[in-house]
Amino acid sequence: MRLLFFLIFLTANLQAQSVLTSDSTLNEILLDIEGFQNNRYSEEEREVYPLGFATEEFYDDEYHFNLSILERLDAINTESLSFDDYISHSLLRFDVDNDIKLFEYKEYLIPILSESGFHTRVLWRTNRALQTEEAVTNYIKFLEDIPRYFDENIALMREGMELGIAQPLEGLQNYQATYEPYIVESPENSIFARPVSQLPENMSWANWRVFQNMIHDAIQETVTPAYQSLKEFFENEYFPNTRQDLGAATMPDRSEE
């Protein structure tokens, strides 16, 4: 994941210079990374699964790609690089190697932090006002994809618990605040209804009401139940069975796995 942010940063800066790097081999690696990230999903998958995937197979695919990139980076004679290219190579290698280690330590089995997680990262979509029918359709697809996305992450967390790879309970105090606000009786009161809370200037009242009802139905039928299921998972499975201590000594030794 860090690799993607590095690539965005590096590409943005290098594009301003109208060239990736002065080294053709390093250029090819950067372009291959960009192509890998851009083509991880087919057009159909982007349409049906707008939240992407959170499966072990998905992360394993990225892991093996990163291994191949690391091998190619290590084959470059860094002494022949210019100073700027040497810096780019070093930063890229650090990020690729870091992502490899995170996978090997099964970091993907803990998709939550002490005050956030996969279930809060979806909230950014609620800040976009919906101005067109296409935007409404895409937003509904996003809402309808939330249960699947949650289920995939829950499956990873269950695997993590079996291996002893989980967040400590001590670090999850008041974690209910990350999901309970989104369990609402009325969809109109959900934060996910915010994109249709105000009538757009270029939309008729009648169309807006239709769109509102469509969004509210999606919230009631998919989003709220997904957060309710998440609550039950955390409170009935995760909290009672996760690590009780903060110390790293309570984590399994994964260095030789």
Secondary structure as UniProt FT lines:
FT   HELIX           2..15
FT   TURN            16..18
FT   HELIX           24..38
FT   HELIX           43..48
FT   TURN            50..51
FT   HELIX           56..74
FT   HELIX           78..80
FT   HELIX           83..104
FT   TURN            105..106
FT   HELIX           107..109
FT   HELIX           118..121
FT   HELIX           122..127
FT   HELIX           133..163
FT   HELIX           169..172
FT   TURN            173..174
FT   HELIX           175..178
FT   HELIX           180..182
FT   HELIX           187..189
FT   HELIX           191..196
FT   TURN            201..202
FT   HELIX           205..218
FT   HELIX           219..223
FT   HELIX           224..233
FT   HELIX           234..238
FT   HELIX           239..241
FT   HELIX           248..250
FT   TURN            255..256
//
